[in-house]
Amino acid sequence: MTIKVCVGSSCHLKGSYEVIEAFKEVLKKYDVEDLIELQASFCLGHCALGVTVECEGMEPSERGPHVEETPDGFIMHSVNAGNVEELFAKEIYPKLFLN
């Protein structure tokens, strides 16, 4: 599974670096660094929707204003350093089948 954080100019200005650092901490906290590849990505094409994060290799739990399905997985919008762990726990961690 791959998590791509947009680092295009709009997302960069909205805090994509802080989102990447928060994801690093969350992946370490949940001890899943070996299961998920964290990448920076150039523009994901959703510039007006805040920092965008693409999750490849998994389906979204539910679609809504912050979650959009893609052919390879899903995209989360309006991600910030303050909501990374909440989004990870809700949208990503349950799909790792660690139980």
N, C-alpha and C positions, 0 to 999 in steps of 0.2 A: 504494500500500500504506500501511496505517496501523498504527501501534503505539500502543495505549492502555494507560497505566499507571494502575491503580486508586489513587485517593487517598481512598477512603472511610476512615472512622475506624480500622478495624482495620489496613488496609494502611498507612495513614499512620503508625501507631504502630510498624509493623514495618519502616519505612524506605523508603516509596514515593518520598519526595523524593530520597533518595540514588540510587534506581534511575533516576529521570528524569535526574538529572545524569550518571550513568554511561552511559545510552543516548545522551545528547547527545555525550559524548566519543567513544563507539564509532562513532556515525554520522559524526562528523567524521573520525575516524581512517581509516575505510573509504571516505571520500569519497562517501557516499550520502545526504547531507542533502537533496538535491533529489529523491530517489526515494522517500523514506519520510517520512510525516507523523507526528510524535511528538505525542501528546496526553495530557493528564491526563483521567481519567474518574471519575465517581462510582462507587459500589459496583458491582462486577461480579458480586457474589453468591457469592463463594468465600472468605468471611472467615476461615475456619479454616485455609486453605491458604497463608498467607503473602501476600506481595505478589503480586498477580495481574496478568498482562500479556496483553492480547488483541491478536492479530495478525490484521488483516482483509486479505483479498485474497490469501491464500496457504494452502496445505494443509500440515499437519505432516509432517515426515519420518517420524516414528514416534510411536505413542501409548504412553504409559507413565504412571508416577505423577506426572510433572510436566507432561505435555502432554495436552491434551484437545481433540478436534475439535469445532468449532462449525459452524453453517450458513454463516457468513461467513469462516471461517478456523480459527484455533485459539487456545487459551488456555494459557499457561504459568503454573504455580504455583511457589511458593517461590522467587521471583526475588529476588535481593539484589544490592547493588552489586558484590559479589565474583564473581558468576557471570554478570553481564550479557553480557560479551564472549564467554564460552564459549557461552552460549545463542544469542547473535546469530550467531556463526560457524557453529554447527551447524544451527539451525532457520530462520534468516531469510536470511542472506547468500546461501546457495546458490540460493535461489528468485528472486534478482534477475536472473539470466541475463545477467551482465555479461561473460562470456567471449567 
